[in-house]
C-alpha cells in the first residue's frame, strides 16, 4: 500500500478532508501525545498499520479512524437535512 491509496471513504474533518493513507498518517503525526494514548486513537493507529500491511483491513482502518475523529470532536458537522 502506498500513501496515495484511497481510504474506504473520505472523512470530512474540521479544516481538512482525509482521503488517502498518506492523509491519515499525516493526521496521526499531528496528534498530541495525550491523544495518541486515548484508546480510540490507539485502535485507529493499530488498524491503520494493519491495513498498510494487508489491504483487506482498509475499511476497518477507515471506520476506526472515523470513530476516533468523532470521539475527539474533529469531524466536521454533517450538513443540515431538508
C-alpha positions in Angstrom: 0.0 0.0 0.0 1.2 3.5 -0.8 0.4 6.9 0.6 -1.8 7.7 -2.3 -4.0 4.7 -1.7 -7.6 6.0 -1.1 -9.3 5.2 2.2 -12.6 3.2 2.0 -14.4 6.6 2.1 -13.5 10.2 2.6 -13.6 11.7 6.1 -14.5 15.4 6.3 -12.8 17.0 9.3 -12.8 20.5 10.6 -10.4 22.2 8.2 -9.4 19.2 6.0 -10.6 16.1 4.3 -8.8 12.8 4.9 -8.9 10.9 1.6 -5.8 8.7 1.5 -3.5 6.6 3.7 -0.9 9.4 3.5 -3.5 11.9 4.8 -4.3 9.5 7.7 -0.6 9.1 8.5 -0.1 12.9 8.5 -3.1 13.3 10.7 -1.7 10.8 13.2 1.6 12.7 13.2 -0.2 15.9 14.3 -1.8 14.2 17.3 -0.7 15.3 20.8 1.0 12.6 23.0 -2.2 12.6 25.1 -4.4 12.0 22.1 -2.2 9.1 21.0 -2.8 7.5 24.4 -6.6 7.6 24.1 -8.0 4.1 23.4 -9.8 5.1 20.2 -6.7 6.6 18.7 -4.6 3.6 19.7 -7.1 1.3 18.0 -7.2 3.5 14.9 -3.4 3.6 14.6 -3.0 -0.1 15.1 -5.7 -0.8 12.5 -4.1 1.6 10.0 -0.7 -0.2 10.5 -2.6 -3.5 9.8 -4.1 -2.0 6.6 -0.7 -0.8 5.4 0.5 -4.4 5.6 -2.7 -6.1 4.5 -5.1 -4.1 2.2 -8.2 -6.1 3.3 -8.2 -4.1 6.6 -8.6 -0.7 4.8 -12.3 -0.5 5.5 -11.8 -1.3 9.2 -9.0 1.2 9.4 -11.2 3.9 7.8 -14.0 3.2 10.3 -11.8 3.2 13.3 -10.3 6.5 12.2 -13.8 7.9 11.7 -14.6 6.8 15.2 -11.5 8.4 16.8 -12.1 11.6 14.9 -15.7 11.7 16.0 -14.9 11.0 19.7 -12.2 13.7 19.6 -14.7 16.2 18.1 -12.5 16.5 14.9 -15.1 15.5 12.3 -17.0 18.3 10.6 -20.7 18.6 11.4 -22.9 17.0 8.9 -24.9 19.4 6.7 -28.4 20.3 7.8 -31.1 17.9 6.3 -34.1 19.1 4.3 
